[in-house]
């Protein structure tokens, strides 16, 4: 027996990578490069996404949100994000 409400529809922001656009994949790769440049761990990236977008994974971002995250990383000069809020 199926649970009421099934099948679930997954919003575009939560589609599997196979369904993502080529641009989204390109943005993901660029974010990887920038995170590596800054020395960010996955946990640090997750922390930033939780604070700014209320999601735990880049896969849950829209293309626009991912593009904004990439821009933030590109404009960041410090090797690691600040973890202490004033």
C-alpha positions in Angstrom: 0.0 0.0 0.0 1.3 3.4 -0.9 1.4 6.2 1.6 -0.9 9.1 0.8 0.9 11.8 -1.1 3.1 9.4 -3.0 4.7 9.6 -5.5 6.5 12.6 -4.2 7.5 15.3 -6.6 11.0 16.6 -6.1 11.4 20.3 -6.6 13.9 21.3 -9.3 16.5 22.3 -6.6 16.5 18.7 -5.3 16.8 16.8 -8.6 19.5 14.2 -8.9 22.7 15.3 -10.7 21.8 13.4 -13.8 18.9 15.8 -14.3 21.0 18.9 -13.8 22.0 21.2 -16.5 25.5 21.3 -17.9 25.8 24.8 -16.4 25.0 23.4 -12.9 27.6 20.7 -13.3 30.2 23.3 -14.4 29.3 25.5 -11.4 29.7 22.6 -9.1 33.2 21.9 -10.5 34.2 25.6 -10.1 32.9 25.6 -6.5 35.1 22.5 -5.9 38.2 24.3 -7.3 37.5 27.5 -5.2 36.9 25.5 -2.0 40.2 23.7 -2.6 41.9 27.0 -3.2 40.6 28.4 0.1 41.3 25.2 2.0 37.7 24.8 2.9 36.5 21.4 4.1 33.1 20.0 3.2 32.0 20.8 6.8 33.0 24.5 6.3 31.1 24.7 3.0 28.1 23.0 4.7 28.3 25.5 7.5 28.2 28.5 5.1 25.3 27.0 3.1 23.3 26.4 6.3 23.8 30.1 7.4 23.1 31.6 4.0 20.7 29.2 2.2 19.4 27.0 5.0 20.5 23.8 3.1 23.2 21.3 4.0 24.3 20.4 0.4 25.1 22.2 -2.8 22.9 19.7 -4.5 19.9 21.3 -2.9 20.7 24.8 -4.3 19.2 26.3 -7.3 21.5 27.2 -10.2 21.3 30.9 -9.1 22.1 30.0 -5.5 25.1 27.9 -6.6 26.3 30.7 -8.8 26.1 33.1 -5.9 28.0 30.7 -3.7 30.7 30.4 -6.4 30.9 34.2 -6.6 31.3 34.4 -2.8 34.1 31.9 -2.9 35.9 33.7 -5.7 35.7 37.0 -3.8 37.1 35.5 -0.6 40.8 35.9 -0.1 41.2 34.2 3.3 42.1 30.6 3.3 39.3 29.5 5.7 35.9 31.0 6.6 35.4 32.9 9.8 33.7 30.6 12.2 33.1 33.0 15.1 30.3 35.5 14.7 30.8 38.8 16.6 
